[in-house]
Amino acid sequence: MSKQNTKDITTSQLLSLIKKSNEFSEVTETYHDQEDEPLFCHFLYSAMQKHGKTATDVIMESGIERSYFYHILSGQKSPGRNMVLRISLCLSATLTETNQLLRLSRQGVLYPKVKRDAAIIFAIEKKYSMQQTNDLLIQEGELPLYKENRGGMKGHESVVG
């Protein structure tokens, strides 16, 4: 049987095949690529290129410490959820791109039934800046993406990561 791309089959169709199969190998050999999932740092780099942002742009707009961001970009560090969201907002990434960045960093994707996530989804869809998103979260009584000090945002001392 020839290998089929998982994009050619719906999730519910694939789930049905998994349930009906006698052997897992029947499904996995046909519908799952043996290629590794892309690395977070590679996807981030391509997203930066797509959105016309340099590392310096992201560092300046997100308030992430320079050396920490370069460790993320090189794959030496794995960012926390808030850090990924800050980066995503600075890139003006789409919801799909944001969730892919979250997935690749092993963080939970944005879930609309969670109020904080719903506010972030709203901000992404409305193309809010990182500051506007943080303000919205604070206004809604939710944990912000970063703490503010007298001079603006703190470096990578985000609230949750």
Number of C-alpha atoms within 10 A of each C-alpha: 6 7 12 13 11 13 8 8 12 10 11 9 10 14 12 11 14 16 12 11 11 10 10 12 12 13 18 13 14 14 18 13 13 8 6 6 8 9 12 22 21 14 16 22 15 12 19 21 13 11 12 10 16 13 15 12 14 20 19 14 17 26 22 21 14 16 10 17 24 17 14 17 19 14 14 12 14 20 23 15 22 20 24 23 24 26 25 25 26 24 26 21 21 15 19 11 16 25 20 18 26 23 15 20 19 14 17 13 18 21 13 13 8 10 14 20 16 15 19 25 20 16 20 21 13 10 16 18 18 24 19 13 23 23 15 19 21 14 11 13 11 15 15 21 26 23 16 14 9 6 6 10 17 17 18 20 16 20 13 13 14
